[in-house]
Amino acid sequence: MEQDKSKPFQTDGRRILRSELTWAGFETLSSELLDLLILSCDDNPCHTQAYIHRERSSWTPKCHNPFSVFSSRPEILTPLRSSLNPTLLQELKPPPQGLDSITGPLQDERFLFHHYVTHVAFIMLPYEHPYNPWQCYWATAALQLALSGQKVLYRAILAHSAFNIAHLLGNDAKMANIALRYYNAALSHLTHDLVHSKTDSSAMLASIMSLMFAEAYRGHSTDWKHHLRGARTLLWSYGEAYPWILSDLARSSLESLGVIEIIAGSSTWFNRSDFEANRQSPDAGNLDPLAMLSTPDFIFTIGAPRCILECISKITHFSQAPLGDISRTTSNELLHEVLSCLNSVQSNSSFIPNNPPEAKHQAKAFISATYIYCYRTLLDVPPHAIQQHVHDTLGHVSAFLANSTGNFSAWPAFIAAAEAYTQEDLATAQEWVNWATSVGIGSRTSIKVVLYEIWRRREVISQQSGLDPGKVIMDWKQIMHELEFDSLLI
């Protein structure tokens, strides 16, 4: 029979099903939202409202979760998942393989561990790198050691992850308590292992460093410095024996300690009594943080060329020397040495090999900020004398944030923001502060408080004295000390 082509084709009683119409009118879901719906399938579907907000897209809340048909039995669910704000889950990716073998409260630990691997480890660097030590070495070692009964590093990593989540959720008390539980468990394991020498030196150092990072992300205390001193003491106890060269975990832990020593030292308020106390301290040792940076490429974890870290370390060492050891000649020689280094590296465009484009903004910001740190520390110049360096640094900060999803290092941004006084630079600095406090690093909240206090005091003094704000010198280290903050600028 000839078919009338003016009419739709009809079969003998069969329905025509057009599968493409099944989802007509529905938006195409991103992989992040699919992950969210899958991870939320155990929740009450009318309580699971997925809001995923990206820079260029947003999602309307949906009450129905199609994956809820695969939900687990209520009796095996853990309370952690239901306490989490779904907005956090946008950062998650499918759990890494091997987590099923972890013992303990499986659901909680799997979530925290894989948040560490997919989010925390990522923001530990200024930009993505294939050899991220917190992903490649620390997370892997934590699993291996936990399976063998050595759980210090594993617990410390879970605490680090949970503190980050607590801040992402707006200082969530329940998640903070979970973080403290794992933190205390890690401390207990660490104390036991130190007494009985049950953990190898590399895992011990990595564990102490992880606890230090957990405290920095917690942001409520200065206890991170206790762990820093503990790591230093552990190394000092080995004398000339270097067990850390035997593994990637140990070497990355040591070099991370070296970077932190340099950055932490540069932000510490120091006076003569501090110097005498440190010189007489039995655990101070004679550790050179620069000697710890044995791998030239490791500086990608902070985003600064090695020579810049050397300059920062030398400037800090000079600023912490007793007054009797300082001479004009010594100061001038150091100034010449540092400026020669900065001028050289600034004119060399090949100092960031094999790194992504945003790395140049991170590195150049460090260079400009080191000019600021040099002039302020060695010559005590007012802000207007270094305004161009401040502007350049903040310009690189803005360029980085506009072209990267990475976590810009706090040190160069803070150093420049503390000296900002023009309306343009202050606006740029405030934009960075607002962004920096949104990634879940607790110590940055105190950084924000310090910066706003610096700006407030400079404005008050300017109005009272009639001086231009660019001529008002503020000692940000002293202000931080007066506010009883000791922020790690990472």
N, C-alpha and C positions, 0 to 999 in steps of 0.2 A: 504494500500500500504506500502510495506516495505521501510524504510528510509535507504539510503546509508550513513553509518556511517563515510565514508571518506570525506563527504561533510558537510558543516554547515547546520544546520536545517533551513528549509524554510517553512513558512506558506503560506497559499493561499492568497497572495497579501498583507499581513500585514508586516509593516516595523519592523525591530528589533532595538530597542532603548536601548543602553547600557548607563545607567545614569552615571556610574562611569567614562565614557569617557568625560563627559561634562566639567570637570575641569582638564582634563589631561594636564600636563605641567605647571600647576599653583601651586605655593607654598601654603601650608596651612597657613591661616592668623591667627595671634595671636588675643587674645581677645582685646589687646590694639589697634591693627590696626583696628579691626572691630569697636571699639568705635570711633576711629578717623574718619573713613569713614562715620559713622552715624552722628557724630557731624558736619562733613564738608559737609553734603549733600546739604546745602543751598548755598554753595559757588559756584562760577563759576568752573565747573569741570576741565577746562584747567588751572586754577590757583591754584587748590588744589593739591599740590604735597606732598605726605606723606612720610616723612623720619622718620622711627623709628629705632633708633640705640640702641642696647643693647650691653652688654659686649661680648656676643657670637653670635649675629645675627645682620643683617642689612637688610633693605628693599630697593628695587629698586623703584624709583618714578613711580607712576601710574597716568596717566592723567584721566582715566575713573573711575568714582565713581558709582558703581551700585546702590547705595542708592539715587542718585540724582533724581530719579523718584518720590521720596517722598518729594521733597523740598517744602518749604513754598513759599507763594506768595512774590515777591520782596518787595512789599510795607510794609510788616510787619517785614522785617529783620532789625536787628540793626547793626550799624557800627562796634561794638566791635569785632564780630567774624571774620570779614574779615581782621581785623588788626592784628590778632594773627598768629604767626609763628606756623605751624602745629607740629613742633618738641616738643613744649610745651605740646601738648595734649596727649603725651605718658603717662603722669602722671595721667590722668583723668580716673575715673571709672564712671559707671552709676550714675546719680544724685540721691541723697537720696530722699526718699519719703517725701512729705509735702511741697516741694518747690513751687508747683503750686499755693499755696495760698499767696505767697509773692507779695505784691503790688509794683508798681514802674516800672522802666525799667526792665522788667522781664528777658529778655535774658541776659543782662549784669550781673544782680545780681545773677541769678541762676548759671552762669558760675563762677563768683568770689567766691560765697559761697561754691559751691561744690569743687572748687580748694582748698579752705581753709580746708574743711573737709578731702579731700583725699590726700593732699600734705603738706600744711602748718602745719596742726596739727600734721602730722606724723614727720616732721623734727623739731618740737618743742621738741621732745624727742630724746635721743641718739639711742634708739632701740624701736621696736614696743611693745606696752603694752596694755592689754585689758582694762585698766582703764585710758586711755589717757584722762586727764581732759579737754583738748581743744576740743576733739571730744565728750566726754560723757556729759560734763557739760556746757562748754562755748557755743558751737554751738547750743545745744538744747535750752539753756536759751535765746540766741540771737533771735532765731525764735519766741519763746513764747512771749518774751518782745516786739518784733517788731509788732506782731499781735495785741498786746494790746496798741500799740501806743508809746511805749518806745523804741526808735530806736538807742540809743547811742551805745550800745554794738554791735548791728547788723552793723551799719555804720563803727565802728572801725574795726570789723572783715573783712569787705569788703576792707577797706583801707590796712589792713595788707596783705591780699591776693594779692591785686593789686600791691603793692610794690614788693612783691616776684616775681610776673610775670614779672614786668618791668625789674628786674635784670636777670631773666632767659632769657629774650629776648635781653639781651645786652644793658641795660640802655635805654629801649624803651621810648621815650619821650611821646608818646601818652598814653601809659599805666600808666606812672608816673603821668600824668595829671589826669587821671581817679582816681588814688589812692589819689591824693591831693583833688579831689572833695569830695570823701567820707570821707577823713580825716577831712576836714574843716566842713563838715556837722556834723560829730560826735562831733567835738569840740563845734559847735554851740548848738547842742542838750544838750551836757554836761553842758555848761555854763547856759543854761536855766533851766535845771533840778536841778543844784546845788542851784540856786537862789530860785526856787519854791518847792524844795524838792519833786519832782514828781517821782523819781526813788529810789527804796529801796537800802539800803547800800551795799548789796552784789553785785547787778548789777552795782552800781556806781564804786565800787572797781575794778570789772572785766573790766569795760569799760576803766578806767584809765590805767590799766595794758595792755589792748589790744592796746591802743594808744601808750603806751611806746614801746611795741613790734613792732608796725608799724613803729615808728621812728627808732628803731634799724635796722629793715629790710630795711628801706629807706637808711640809712647809710650816709646821707649827712650832718648831724648836730649833735649837742650834746643835742638836745631837749628832748631826751629820759629821761635825768636826771630831767627835769622839771616835767615830769609825775611821775617819781619816788618820787620826793619830794611831789608832789600833793597827791599821794597815802599815803605817810607817814603822811601828814598833816590830811588827811581824817580820818585815824585811830586814830591819836592823839586827834582829836576832840571828839571822843567817850569816852575818858577817860578809866574808868574801865569797861564800858559796851561793851560787845563783841557780836555784832549782827551777826558776820561772822560764829559763831558756829551753826547757825540755818539751814544752807543749804550746800550741797556739793559744789555749785558754790562759795559761800562765803569762805568756808574753803580752797578750792583749790586756790582761788585768794590770800588769805592771805598767804598761804604757798609758793606760787609762788613768792610773794613779799619778803618773808623771804630769799629764795634762791638767788633772784636777789640782795638783799641788801648785802649779803655775797660776791657774785662774783664781784659786782660792786665796793664794798669797797676795795677789794684786788688789783684792777687795777688803783686806783685813786692816782695821784701824790699829796702828802700832805706835807705841811710845817706848821710852827708854826702859821703864820697868818691865814691859813685855819682853824686851830684848834680853834683859838680864835673866828673867824667869825661863825663857826658852833656852838660853845658853846653858843654864844649870840643870835643865830638865834631863833626867836619865834616859828618856825615850826619844829625845830630839834627834840623836844620831848625827850623821853627816851625809845624808842622802841628797844627791843632786838630781832634781827632777828631770833635767835635760839628759842625764845619763840613762834614764829609763826609756827614753824615746829611741830605742834601738832600730826600729823599723821606720825608714824615712817616709813611707806612704801612710803611716798610721795617723798623721795629722789630719786626715780627712774626717776623723771623728769629731773634731772641733771646727774644722773648716779654715784653719790658718796655716800658712807656710811655716815650716819648722823655724826658719830664721826669725820670724815674727815672735814666735813663742820664746825664742832665746832673748830677743830684745825685751819683751815683757818681764821675763825672769830677772834679767840684769837690772832693769829699772827698779823692780820691787826690792831686790836685794840691796840696792843702794839706798832706797828710802827707809829700809829697816836697820841700817847700820847705826851704831851709836854715834852721837854727835862728834865725839873726839876723833873718830876715824874718817870724818868727812872734810875734804879740802876743796878749794875752788878748782885746783888743777884736776883732781879726780873727777869732779863734776863735769868739767869741760871736756875731759877725755871721753867720758861715758857718753856725753851728749853728741860729740863728734862721731863716735863709733855707732851709736844707734841711728843717727840721722843718715850716715853713709849707707848703712844697711837698708833703711827704709827707702831711701832714694834709689838704691840699686834694684831692690825687688819690685818697686813700683814701675820702673822703666822696663822690667823684664816681663814680657807677655807670656812666657812659656813656663811659668812656675806652677801651673795647675794641669799637669798632663793627665789624660784619660779620665777626666771628671766631667760631669754634666755642665751645661751652660750656666746654670745658676751658681755654680761653684765660684765663678769669677766675681760675682757680686759679694758673696760671703767673704772671700779672701781679700778683696779690695776694701771692704768695710773694716776688716781687721787691720789692714795697713793704715788706713786713715785714722782709725781709733787709737792705734799705737802712737801715731804722731801726737794726738791729744793727750794720751797718758804720759808721754815723754815730756812734753812742754809743761803740763800741769804739775808733774811730780818733780822734775829737775829745776824748772824755772819759776813755777808758781804764777804763770801768766793768767790774766783775766780772760773771760770767755770771748771777748771781741777779738783777741789776738789769735784765736784758733777757730774763728767762726767758719772759715772756709772748709777746714777739716771736719767740723761738725756737720756742715751742710753736705759735704761729700759722703760722709759715713751714712747719714740718714737717707741720702739719695740711693745708695746701694741697698739699704734695707728695703726701701719701697720697691726698687726694681726686682729684688729677690722675691718679695711677697707677691708681686704682680705676675711673676712668671714661674712660680714653684709652689708645690704643696708641702714643701719641707718645713723644718723647724729651725728658723734662723737663730743662731747662737746669741745668747743674751749679752755676752761681754761687750762686743763692739757697739751694739745698740744702746746699752746702758751708759757706757763711757761717753758717747756722743750726747745722749738725751740729758745727762746730768749738766752739760754745759750749754744746752740749747736756751736761747732767750728771744730770738726773733719769732714773729708770729708764724711764719712758714715752717721753721724748724720745730717749734713747739707742736704745731698741728701734726707734723709727720711723726714726731716722737710719741704723741698721744695715740696715733693710729697703731703704731707698733705695740705700745703697752696694751691696748685693748685686744689686739690679736694675740699677744704673747700670753696673756692670762686666760686664754680660751682653750688651751691645749691640755690642761689638766696637770700642770706642774705647780705645786703649791708654793714653792719658794718665790715664784714670780709675783704672787700677790703682795709680798713684802717689798719686792722691787718696785712695784707700782706705788706703794705708800711712800717709799723713800723719795722717788722722783717727784711726786706731787708736793712733798714737803720741801724739797730743794727749790722747786719753782715758786712755791708760796713765799718762802723766806727771801728769795732773791727779789721778788716783786715788792714785798714789804720794805726791805732795806732800800730799794730804789726809790720808792715813793717817799720814805722818811728822809732820805739823804739828798734827794734830787739827782743822784747819779744815774747814768744810763745803765740799764740792766746788764749790758755787756761788760761793764766795768766792776760788777759785783762778783767777787770771788766767793764760792761756796765749797767747803771741804765735805764732799759727799761721804767720805769714809767716817768722818766725825759725826755727821748727821745720822748715818746708819747706826753708829755705835750708841748715840743718844736715844735713838728709838728702840734700842735693844734688839736690833735685827742683825743677823749675820748671814746674809743671803749668798748662796752659791750661784754665781753668774753663768749658768749653763743653759 
